[in-house]
Amino acid sequence: MAIPVIDFSKLDGDAKAKEEALAEIANGCEEWGFFQLVNHGIPLELLEQVKKVCSESYKEREQDFKKSEPVRLLNRLIGGNDGVSAEDLKKCDWEDVFILHDDNEWPSSPLNFKETMKEYRTELKKLAEKVMEAMDTNLGLQKGYIKKSFSNNDDDNNNDEPFFGTKVSHYPPCPRPDLVTGLRAHTDAGGIILLYQDDEVGGLQILKDGRWIDVQPVKDAIVINIGDQVEVLSNGRYKSVWHRVLSLKDGNRRSIASFYNPSYKATIAPAPELSGVEGYPAFVFGNYMSVYAKQKFMPKEPRFQAVKAL
């Protein structure tokens, strides 16, 4: 069983090719919650440069990771130190991570990191909006509906745009992958997630039909997955999916995940055209994130109920 791989260029082809692409995207959203795009329009030279600068950036951070909390706890547990248990490791992620968005400080090294990642984020944001337009079509919604729903448009003088953030992660070799996970199982809180994953080192898995399935590395592909907010907008037709990253003894997995999320002030609710049996509550995204911060690794259904109570 393999995650669907979709030729995204068919969306710009003739009527038959476009119909095929939309059907494949619909299947990816409805049956999987994850799919991979090839021929997505992002220059391959840019992707190679992104790989290069992110790997170089991690090399400069590698020594810091060796002093991090998960490494310290694992070393103490292996060494038989009192006061550290296997349960402590289950609350950790074997992950080196930093966040990029428009308003925070980015690494200044390597020299072309900022320029490369700025260009990459611009291209990826355009791809996210094109994917969302395909979802609009498949859901029978007006073009641009999801994007508009992610904005706070209640006040014409205060139009908060969707939030776009990027998380750059590395999962270094782990001496005891049986004791600590690369990234614990969770669903994503936001909207559309676009992942440029390592094309050589695996480890990403999704939960489908009660089984953990590998998201197979595909060179130059962008992995798309559904976040909790699209599940709500689609009234459960598209569902966010549990996923995790395994820690591995060999390899150093690179992962660059970008999140096209609602504005914190945006009100999220099922589209009127899709209202029906599921009946998700309407809520302000910022309130949902307050709940999610405490319950990220817990079942998602109580999160919807908790935010409804707010």
N, C-alpha and C positions, 0 to 999 in steps of 0.2 A: 504494500500500500504506500503510495507516494503522494506528496503534496502536489496539487495541480500546478503545472508550469504553462503560462499563457503568453502567446506572442501578442504583445500589446500594440504592435504596429498595425495589426489587422483592423483596429478601430478607425484608422485613417484610410482603409482600403475601400473596395466597392461595397455595395449593399450587402452582398452575401458574406463577405469577410467580416464586415462590421457586426452583422447579426450573430455570426459564430463567436466573435470575441465577447460580445455582450452576454451571450449564453454561457460561455466559459467563466466569465466574471461572476455571473449570477450563481452558478454552481459553486464557485470558490467561496462566495459569501454565505450561501445558504447551507451548504453541506459540510464545509470545512472551517470557515472563519479565518483561514490562512490560504494564501496562494502566492505564486512567484511570477514576476513579470520579467520577460526578456524582450529585447528590441523595444525598450521603453523610452528611448530618445535621449537619455543622458549620455553624453560623449564618453566612450570607453577610456579615452586618454585621461579624462577627468577622474573617473573611478580609480584608475591606476595611481593617479597622484594622491587621491584621498587615502588609499591603502598605505602609500609610502609615508605621508606626513603623520598619519595616526600611529603607525608602527614606530616611527622615529620618536614621536612624542612619548609613547609608552616607555621606550628604552631609557628616557631621561627620568621617568617616574618609578622605574622598576625597583630601585633600592628602597624607595618609600613604601612600596607595597609589602616588601619583606618585613617591615616594621608594623604592619597594619594589625588591627584587632583579630581578624580571622587567622592570620598566620601565627600570631602570638598565642591564641587559644589552642590551635591545633598542636603547636610545639609543646605546650604545657600538658595537653592531654596525652600525647604520645610519650612524653617524658614521665608520665605517672604522677604529675603534680596534684596534690589535693586541691579541692575547690573548683576544679574544671570537670564538667561531665559532657557526655555525648550530646545531651540536650542543649547545652550552650552552643555547640557547633551548628545545631539545626536551626538556630536563629541568626546565622551568619550567611553571607554570600561570598564566595571565593572570586571576587570581582574587583578590578581596579577601574574606577569610573570618574569621568568629569562631564559637566553639562555645558552645552553651548546654546545660548539664545541671544537675541538682539541686544539685551541690556546688561549682560554680565561680562566679566573679564575673561578673555580667552588666553590660552597659552601663547607665549610670544616666540616659542621655539618648537620646531624648526622655523627658519625664517619665512618660508612661504605657507606656513600652516593657516594663518588667518585668511589670506587671499584664496587659498584652495577651498577651505571649508565654507567661506562666504559664497563662492560660486556654486559649490555643491548644494548648499542649502537652498539657494535660489532655484536651481534646477529641480530639486526634490519637491519643493513647495508647489511648483507648477504641475509636477506629476501627480501629487496628492489631489490637487483640485480636478485634474482630468479623471482620476479614478473615482472621485466623488460624483462627478457628472455622470459617469457610467452607472454608478449606483442609483442616482436620481432617476435615470431612464428605466433601469430594471425595476425600481420600486413604483414606477408610475407617478413620480413626483415632478414638479416643474424644475427645469434646468437651473442649477444653482441653489436648490432648496437646502441641501445639507450645509453648504458653506454659509448661507444666510442664517441658518439656525445656530451656527456656531458663533455668530456675532451678537453683540448686545445692541439691538436696533430700536429699543424702546424710546430712546431719546435721540432725535436727529442731531442734537448738539454734542452728543457723547456716544459716538459709534465705536465701541470697542471691537477690534478685529480679532479673529481667531488667534490663538497662541501657537507658535511653532517653535519647538525646542528639539535639540539633538543631544543624545546621550552617547558618548564614546566610551566603550568598555573593552577591557582585555581580561581574559580568563587564563591566568598563567598555569603552568603545570602544577598539579597538586599531588603531594606524596600519598595522601589517603583519601581518594575520591569516595570511598565508602563512608566517610565520616562527615563530609561537608559538600554542599551543593554549590555549583557555580552561581546560579540564581534560582531562588526558591519558586515553586509553582505559584502562579498568579494569573489573573486577567488584567488587561490594561485599562486604566480608568478613563482614558480620553476618547478620541475620535478615530482617526485613521493612523496607523503606525506603518512606517516604511523602514525596512531594515536592510542594510547592506552588510550581509554576514560574511564570515570567512569562507572562502571557496575551497579551502583544503582541510581545515580543522572543524569537525562537526561538534555536536553537543546540544543543539537546540532541539527540543521535542514539544509536541502538542498532544493533548489528551483527546482522543477520538474514540467513541464507542467503548469507553472504559480501558483503552490501551494507550500507552505512550508510543508515539510514532516520531521518527526522526524527520526533521525538516532538512532534506538532503541538500548539501552544498551544490549550487549551480553557479558556474563562473559568470560574473557580471550581471547576475539577476538581482532584482529588488524584491524582497519578501514583503507582502502586504498582510496586515492582520487587522481585525475588527476590534475596536475598543468598546467599552461599556456604553458610551454615549450613542454610538450608532445602533447598538442593540435597542436602546430606548426609542430613538427616532423611528426605527423600523418596526417598532412594537413587537420585537422578538423574532421577526422574520430573519434578520441577521443576528447571530449571537457571538459575543466575545468568547474566546476559547482559552482554557487553561493551558499555560505553557511554562517551560522551565529550561534552564541550561545546566547540563551536567558538568561537573569538574572532571578533568582528565589527567592521567599521569603524564601523558606526552602531548606536545603541541602547545601553542599559545594562541588561543582563539581571539580573533578580533571581531568586534561587533559594533556597528554604528546605527543606532536606532533613532529615527526622527518621528516626532509626535505632532500631528496636526489636530489640535485640541480646541474646544470652545473657549471663548473668553470666559474669565471667571464670573462675569456678570450675566452671561447668557442663560436664558431659561431653556431647559431641555425638556421636551415632552414628545410623545408619539405624534407623528404627522397625522393631521385630521383624516387624511385619505386612508390611513392604515389603522385607525383606532378600531378596537374590537375586543376579543376575548382576553388577551394578555393584560392590557390595562396598566402599563407602567405609570408611576406617578410623574407629575411635572415637578421640576426642582431647578434651583440655580446651581450651575456647575461648581462654583466656588464652595457651596455647602457640601456638594458631593465629595469634593476633594478633601474636605475636613474629615469626613467619615472614612474615606479611602485611606488616608494617611495612617489611621489606626487599625484598619481591617484589610490591608492589601493582600495578605496571604491567607485570608479567611474566605469562606463561601460568599459569593457576590450577592445572592438574593437578599440576605439581611441588610446589606448596604442600601439597597433600594428602599427597603422598609424604614431604615433608620433616617434616611434623608427625607422620606415622606413625612416622618414625625416632626422634622424640623420646620 
